[in-house]
Amino acid sequence: MRAYLISLTLIFSSLILTQPAFSEEAALPVEPEITIRREAQETFYEYRVNGILKEIKVIPEVGPSYYLVPQDGNAWIREDRSQVLVPSWVLFKW
């Protein structure tokens, strides 16, 4: 009986210790990190998700704003709309 209880205790303790309390995905930020840089004629908003640069919003002093989105390799594509999707829901509105 004692050996049975000891083996059960070892099995349950190993199960508890091997599974983390939170998954790694839950610990990662959901919202993008935004870095703002200002230069002489333009303002740059760098959007990073989990440390990876996803897009750059460029706001020139004159003209409409635009986005630079990375393409395969080292090239960047100019877009009119944002490609970063951030979940946002309206829960209450009055």
DSSP file (Angstrom, degrees, kcal/mol; ACC not computed):
  #  RESIDUE AA STRUCTURE BP1 BP2  ACC     N-H-->O    O-->H-N    N-H-->O    O-->H-N    TCO  KAPPA ALPHA  PHI   PSI    X-CA   Y-CA   Z-CA
    1    1 A M     >        0   0    0      0, 0.0     4,-2.1     0, 0.0     5,-0.2   0.000 360.0 360.0 360.0 -41.8    0.0    0.0    0.0
    2    2 A R  H  >  +     0   0    0      1,-0.2     4,-2.2     2,-0.2     5,-0.2   0.903 360.0  50.1 -64.7 -40.9    2.8    2.4    0.9
    3    3 A A  H  > S+     0   0    0      1,-0.2     4,-2.3     2,-0.2    -1,-0.2   0.871 109.0  53.3 -64.6 -36.8    4.6    1.7   -2.4
    4    4 A Y  H  > S+     0   0    0      2,-0.2     4,-2.1     1,-0.2    -2,-0.2   0.917 110.1  46.7 -63.9 -44.4    1.3    2.4   -4.3
    5    5 A L  H  X S+     0   0    0     -4,-2.1     4,-2.3     2,-0.2    -2,-0.2   0.885 112.1  50.7 -65.8 -39.9    0.9    5.8   -2.5
    6    6 A I  H  X S+     0   0    0     -4,-2.2     4,-2.2     2,-0.2    -2,-0.2   0.916 110.9  48.2 -65.3 -42.8    4.5    6.8   -3.2
    7    7 A S  H  X S+     0   0    0     -4,-2.3     4,-2.3     2,-0.2    -2,-0.2   0.900 111.7  49.9 -66.7 -39.1    4.2    5.9   -6.9
    8    8 A L  H  X S+     0   0    0     -4,-2.1     4,-2.6     2,-0.2     5,-0.2   0.910 110.4  50.6 -62.8 -41.9    0.9    7.9   -7.2
    9    9 A T  H  X S+     0   0    0     -4,-2.3     4,-2.2     1,-0.2    -2,-0.2   0.906 111.2  48.2 -62.8 -42.2    2.5   10.9   -5.5
   10   10 A L  H  X S+     0   0    0     -4,-2.2     4,-2.0     2,-0.2    -1,-0.2   0.893 111.9  49.3 -65.8 -40.4    5.5   10.8   -7.9
   11   11 A I  H  X S+     0   0    0     -4,-2.3     4,-2.0     2,-0.2    -2,-0.2   0.945 113.9  44.6 -65.1 -47.9    3.2   10.5  -10.9
   12   12 A F  H  X S+     0   0    0     -4,-2.6     4,-2.1     1,-0.2    -2,-0.2   0.884 113.1  50.6 -66.4 -38.4    1.0   13.4   -9.9
   13   13 A S  H  X S+     0   0    0     -4,-2.2     4,-2.2    -5,-0.2    -1,-0.2   0.885 110.0  50.2 -67.4 -36.8    4.0   15.6   -8.9
   14   14 A S  H  X S+     0   0    0     -4,-2.0     4,-1.7     2,-0.2    -2,-0.2   0.882 110.3  50.6 -68.8 -35.9    5.7   15.0  -12.2
   15   15 A L  H  X S+     0   0    0     -4,-2.0     4,-1.0     2,-0.2    -2,-0.2   0.905 112.4  46.5 -65.4 -41.0    2.5   15.9  -14.1
   16   16 A I  H  < S+     0   0    0     -4,-2.1    -2,-0.2     1,-0.2    -1,-0.2   0.897 114.7  46.3 -68.5 -40.5    2.1   19.1  -12.2
   17   17 A L  H  < S+     0   0    0     -4,-2.2    -1,-0.2     1,-0.2    -2,-0.2   0.766 108.9  54.4 -76.7 -25.3    5.8   20.1  -12.6
   18   18 A T  H  < S+     0   0    0     -4,-1.7    -1,-0.2    -5,-0.2    -2,-0.2   0.758  96.6  70.4 -83.0 -23.3    6.0   19.3  -16.4
   19   19 A Q  S  < S-     0   0    0     -4,-1.0    -1,-0.0    -3,-0.2     4,-0.0  -0.834  82.8-131.2 -97.3 123.8    3.0   21.5  -17.5
   20   20 A P        -     0   0    0      0, 0.0     3,-0.1     0, 0.0    -2,-0.1  -0.342  13.5-125.8 -70.1 154.7    3.6   25.3  -17.3
   21   21 A A  S    S+     0   0    0      1,-0.2     2,-0.4     2,-0.0    -2,-0.0   0.876  96.2  23.0 -67.4 -37.7    0.9   27.4  -15.6
   22   22 A F  S    S-     0   0    0      3,-0.0    -1,-0.2     5,-0.0     2,-0.1  -0.971  85.4-118.5-128.8 144.5    0.6   29.6  -18.7
   23   23 A S     >  -     0   0    0     -2,-0.4     4,-0.9     1,-0.1     3,-0.3  -0.380  28.7-113.9 -74.7 162.1    1.5   28.9  -22.3
   24   24 A E  H  > S+     0   0    0      1,-0.2     4,-0.7     2,-0.2     3,-0.3   0.832 115.5  58.6 -65.9 -31.9    4.2   31.0  -23.9
   25   25 A E  H >4 S+     0   0    0      1,-0.2     3,-0.6     2,-0.2    -1,-0.2   0.853 100.7  55.3 -66.5 -34.3    1.6   32.5  -26.3
   26   26 A A  H 34 S+     0   0    0     -3,-0.3    -1,-0.2     1,-0.2    -2,-0.2   0.801 104.8  54.2 -68.7 -27.0   -0.4   33.8  -23.4
   27   27 A A  H 3< S+     0   0    0     -4,-0.9    -1,-0.2    -3,-0.3    -2,-0.2   0.678  90.2  93.7 -80.0 -17.3    2.6   35.7  -22.1
   28   28 A L  S << S-     0   0    0     -4,-0.7     2,-0.1    -3,-0.6    -3,-0.0  -0.485  86.7-104.3 -77.7 145.5    3.2   37.4  -25.5
   29   29 A P        -     0   0    0      0, 0.0    21,-0.1     0, 0.0    -1,-0.1  -0.421  22.0-159.4 -69.8 143.4    1.8   40.9  -26.0
   30   30 A V  S    S+     0   0    0     -2,-0.1    -2,-0.0    -4,-0.1    -4,-0.0   0.835  72.5  70.4 -89.0 -38.6   -1.3   41.1  -28.2
   31   31 A E  S    S-     0   0    0      1,-0.1    19,-0.3    55,-0.1     2,-0.1  -0.510  91.2-107.6 -81.4 147.8   -1.1   44.8  -29.0
   32   32 A P        -     0   0    0      0, 0.0     2,-0.5     0, 0.0    17,-0.2  -0.414  26.0-121.4 -72.4 150.3    1.7   46.0  -31.3
   33   33 A E  E     -A   48   0A   0     15,-3.5    15,-2.8    -2,-0.1     2,-0.5  -0.796  29.0-154.2 -87.6 131.1    4.6   48.0  -29.9
   34   34 A I  E     -A   47   0A   0     -2,-0.5     2,-0.5    13,-0.2    13,-0.2  -0.934  11.2-170.0-116.3 125.5    4.8   51.4  -31.6
   35   35 A T  E     -A   46   0A   0     11,-2.1    11,-3.1    -2,-0.5     2,-0.5  -0.958  11.4-152.7-112.3 128.6    8.0   53.4  -31.8
   36   36 A I  E     -A   45   0A   0     -2,-0.5     2,-0.4     9,-0.2     9,-0.2  -0.889  13.8-179.3-106.8 125.8    7.7   57.0  -33.1
   37   37 A R  E     -A   44   0A   0      7,-2.8     7,-3.4    -2,-0.5     2,-0.5  -0.984  10.0-158.2-122.1 133.6   10.6   58.7  -34.9
   38   38 A R  E     +A   43   0A   0     -2,-0.4     5,-0.2     5,-0.2     2,-0.2  -0.941  14.1 174.5-112.9 131.3   10.5   62.3  -36.1
   39   39 A E        -     0   0    0      3,-3.0    -2,-0.0    -2,-0.5     0, 0.0  -0.610  50.5 -78.6-120.4-174.5   12.8   63.5  -38.9
   40   40 A A  S    S+     0   0    0     -2,-0.2     3,-0.0     1,-0.2    -2,-0.0   0.888 122.9   8.1 -56.8 -47.7   13.0   66.8  -40.7
   41   41 A Q  S    S+     0   0    0      1,-0.1    20,-2.2    19,-0.0     2,-0.3   0.491 125.7  46.1-115.9  -6.3   10.1   66.3  -43.1
   42   42 A E  E     - B   0  60A   0     18,-0.2    -3,-3.0    19,-0.1     2,-0.4  -0.943  57.9-143.8-140.8 157.0    8.4   63.1  -41.9
   43   43 A T  E     -AB  38  59A   0     16,-1.7    16,-2.8    -2,-0.3     2,-0.4  -0.988  20.6-155.7-119.9 133.4    7.2   61.2  -38.9
   44   44 A F  E     -AB  37  58A   0     -7,-3.4    -7,-2.8    -2,-0.4     2,-0.6  -0.926   8.3-165.6-114.8 130.6    7.6   57.4  -38.7
   45   45 A Y  E     -AB  36  57A   0     12,-2.6    12,-2.9    -2,-0.4     2,-0.6  -0.962  12.1-158.9-112.6 112.5    5.5   55.0  -36.7
   46   46 A E  E     -AB  35  56A   0    -11,-3.1   -11,-2.1    -2,-0.6     2,-0.6  -0.834   3.3-156.7 -96.7 120.8    7.1   51.6  -36.4
   47   47 A Y  E     -AB  34  55A   0      8,-2.7     7,-2.9    -2,-0.6     8,-1.2  -0.869  13.3-178.3-100.9 118.0    4.7   48.8  -35.6
   48   48 A R  E     -AB  33  53A   0    -15,-2.8   -15,-3.5    -2,-0.6     2,-0.5  -0.963  11.3-166.3-119.0 132.6    6.3   45.7  -34.0
   49   49 A V  E >  S- B   0  52A   0      3,-2.2     3,-1.6    -2,-0.4   -19,-0.1  -0.980  82.3 -14.1-117.9 119.3    4.4   42.5  -33.0
   50   50 A N  T 3  S-     0   0    0     -2,-0.5    -1,-0.2   -19,-0.3     3,-0.1   0.835 130.3 -54.9  55.9  36.1    6.4   40.2  -30.8
   51   51 A G  T 3  S+     0   0    0      1,-0.2     2,-0.5    -3,-0.0    -1,-0.3   0.419 112.5 118.5  83.3  -1.0    9.6   42.1  -31.6
   52   52 A I  E <   -B   49   0A   0     -3,-1.6    -3,-2.2     1,-0.0     2,-0.5  -0.869  69.1-122.1-103.5 128.1    9.2   41.7  -35.4
   53   53 A L  E     +B   48   0A   0     -2,-0.5    -5,-0.2    -5,-0.2     3,-0.1  -0.556  35.6 172.2 -70.1 115.2    8.8   44.9  -37.5
   54   54 A K  E     -     0   0A   0     -7,-2.9     2,-0.3    -2,-0.5    -1,-0.2   0.825  57.7 -20.5 -96.3 -38.1    5.4   44.5  -39.3
   55   55 A E  E     -B   47   0A   0     -8,-1.2    -8,-2.7    14,-0.2     2,-0.4  -0.986  49.4-133.6-165.0 163.7    5.0   47.9  -40.9
   56   56 A I  E     -BC  46  68A   0     12,-2.2    12,-3.0    -2,-0.3     2,-0.5  -0.994  14.8-150.2-126.9 124.9    6.0   51.5  -40.9
   57   57 A K  E     -BC  45  67A   0    -12,-2.9   -12,-2.6    -2,-0.4     2,-0.5  -0.848  14.4-160.0 -94.0 126.9    3.5   54.3  -41.1
   58   58 A V  E     -BC  44  66A   0      8,-3.3     8,-2.0    -2,-0.5   -14,-0.2  -0.932   9.9-173.7-111.8 124.2    5.0   57.4  -42.7
   59   59 A I  E     -B   43   0A   0    -16,-2.8   -16,-1.7    -2,-0.5     6,-0.1  -0.908  12.0-163.0-117.3 101.4    3.3   60.8  -42.2
   60   60 A P  E     -B   42   0A   0      0, 0.0   -18,-0.2     0, 0.0     3,-0.1  -0.402  29.0-118.3 -78.7 160.9    5.0   63.5  -44.4
   61   61 A E  S    S+     0   0    0    -20,-2.2     2,-0.5     1,-0.2   -19,-0.1   0.882 105.4  35.1 -63.9 -37.2    4.5   67.2  -43.7
   62   62 A V  S    S+     0   0    0    -21,-0.3    -1,-0.2     2,-0.1   -21,-0.0  -0.974 111.8  18.4-120.8 128.9    2.9   67.6  -47.1
   63   63 A G  S    S-     0   0    0     -2,-0.5     2,-0.1    -3,-0.1     0, 0.0  -0.317  94.0 -45.8 105.8 171.4    0.7   64.9  -48.6
   64   64 A P        -     0   0    0      0, 0.0     2,-0.1     0, 0.0    -2,-0.1  -0.348  58.7-106.7 -76.5 157.3   -1.2   61.9  -47.4
   65   65 A S        -     0   0    0     -6,-0.1     2,-0.3    -2,-0.1    -6,-0.2  -0.436  38.8-175.6 -77.9 158.4    0.2   59.3  -45.0
   66   66 A Y  E     -C   58   0A   0     -8,-2.0    -8,-3.3    -2,-0.1     2,-0.4  -0.936  19.0-120.5-148.9 168.7    1.2   55.8  -46.3
   67   67 A Y  E     -CD  57  79A   0     12,-2.7    12,-3.0    -2,-0.3     2,-0.5  -0.900   8.2-148.4-118.2 142.9    2.4   52.5  -45.0
   68   68 A L  E     -CD  56  78A   0    -12,-3.0   -12,-2.2    -2,-0.4    10,-0.2  -0.963  20.6-172.4-108.8 119.8    5.6   50.6  -45.8
   69   69 A V  E     - D   0  77A   0      8,-2.9     8,-3.2    -2,-0.5   -14,-0.2  -0.931  26.5-112.4-115.8 133.7    5.1   46.8  -45.5
   70   70 A P  E     - D   0  76A   0      0, 0.0     6,-0.2     0, 0.0     2,-0.2  -0.408  30.4-160.9 -68.6 138.4    7.9   44.3  -45.8
   71   71 A Q        -     0   0    0      4,-2.8     2,-0.1     1,-0.1     4,-0.1  -0.528  45.0 -61.0-103.1 175.7    7.9   42.0  -48.8
   72   72 A D  S >  S+     0   0    0     -2,-0.2     3,-0.5     2,-0.1     2,-0.3  -0.399 114.8   3.9 -58.8 131.2    9.8   38.7  -49.2
   73   73 A G  T 3  S-     0   0    0      1,-0.2    -2,-0.0    -2,-0.1     0, 0.0  -0.738 126.4 -38.8  93.2-141.8   13.5   39.5  -48.8
   74   74 A N  T 3  S+     0   0    0     -2,-0.3    -1,-0.2    -4,-0.1     2,-0.2   0.270 101.2 110.4-107.7  10.0   14.7   43.0  -47.9
   75   75 A A    <   -     0   0    0     -3,-0.5    -4,-2.8    -4,-0.1     2,-0.4  -0.492  52.9-147.4 -88.2 157.1   12.2   45.0  -50.0
   76   76 A W  E     -D   70   0A   0     -6,-0.2     2,-0.4    -2,-0.2    -2,-0.1  -0.963   6.1-148.3-122.8 141.0    9.4   47.2  -48.8
   77   77 A I  E     -D   69   0A   0     -8,-3.2    -8,-2.9    -2,-0.4     2,-0.5  -0.882  15.6-128.6-109.3 140.1    6.1   47.8  -50.5
   78   78 A R  E     +D   68   0A   0     -2,-0.4     2,-0.3   -10,-0.2   -10,-0.2  -0.778  32.9 179.8 -88.9 126.8    4.1   51.1  -50.2
   79   79 A E  E     -D   67   0A   0    -12,-3.0   -12,-2.7    -2,-0.5     4,-0.1  -0.867  32.7-144.2-124.7 157.1    0.5   50.6  -49.2
   80   80 A D  S    S+     0   0    0     -2,-0.3     2,-0.3   -14,-0.2    -1,-0.1   0.698  85.9  46.3 -90.9 -22.4   -2.4   52.9  -48.6
   81   81 A R  S    S-     0   0    0    -14,-0.1     2,-0.1   -15,-0.0   -14,-0.1  -0.846  91.4 -97.9-122.4 158.1   -4.0   50.9  -45.8
   82   82 A S        -     0   0    0     -2,-0.3    -2,-0.1     1,-0.1   -13,-0.0  -0.437  20.4-164.8 -72.3 144.4   -2.6   49.3  -42.7
   83   83 A Q        +     0   0    0     -2,-0.1     2,-0.5    -4,-0.1    -1,-0.1   0.515  61.0 100.6-103.3 -11.5   -1.8   45.5  -42.8
   84   84 A V        -     0   0    0      1,-0.0     2,-0.6     2,-0.0    -2,-0.1  -0.654  60.7-155.1 -80.6 123.4   -1.5   45.1  -39.0
   85   85 A L        -     0   0    0     -2,-0.5    -2,-0.0     2,-0.0    -1,-0.0  -0.888  13.0-178.3-103.2 118.2   -4.7   43.6  -37.6
   86   86 A V        -     0   0    0     -2,-0.6     2,-0.2   -55,-0.0   -55,-0.1  -0.969  30.4-120.5-114.5 122.6   -5.3   44.4  -33.9
   87   87 A P        +     0   0    0      0, 0.0     2,-0.3     0, 0.0   -57,-0.0  -0.416  39.9 167.9 -65.4 131.4   -8.4   42.8  -32.4
   88   88 A S        -     0   0    0     -2,-0.2     2,-0.4     2,-0.0    -2,-0.0  -0.951   8.2-178.1-146.6 124.8  -10.8   45.5  -31.0
   89   89 A W        -     0   0    0     -2,-0.3     2,-0.7     0, 0.0     0, 0.0  -0.925  26.6-130.9-123.0 146.9  -14.4   44.9  -30.0
   90   90 A V        +     0   0    0     -2,-0.4     3,-0.1     1,-0.2    -2,-0.0  -0.883  28.5 172.9 -94.5 113.8  -17.0   47.3  -28.7
   91   91 A L        +     0   0    0     -2,-0.7     2,-0.4     1,-0.3    -1,-0.2   0.874  67.3  13.2 -89.3 -42.9  -18.4   45.6  -25.5
   92   92 A F        +     0   0    0      0, 0.0     2,-0.3     0, 0.0    -1,-0.3  -0.996  62.8 173.2-136.2 141.2  -20.6   48.5  -24.3
   93   93 A K              0   0    0     -2,-0.4    -3,-0.0    -3,-0.1     0, 0.0  -0.950 360.0 360.0-148.6 126.4  -21.8   51.6  -26.1
   94   94 A W              0   0    0     -2,-0.3    -1,-0.1     0, 0.0     0, 0.0   0.321 360.0 360.0-149.8 360.0  -24.3   54.2  -24.9
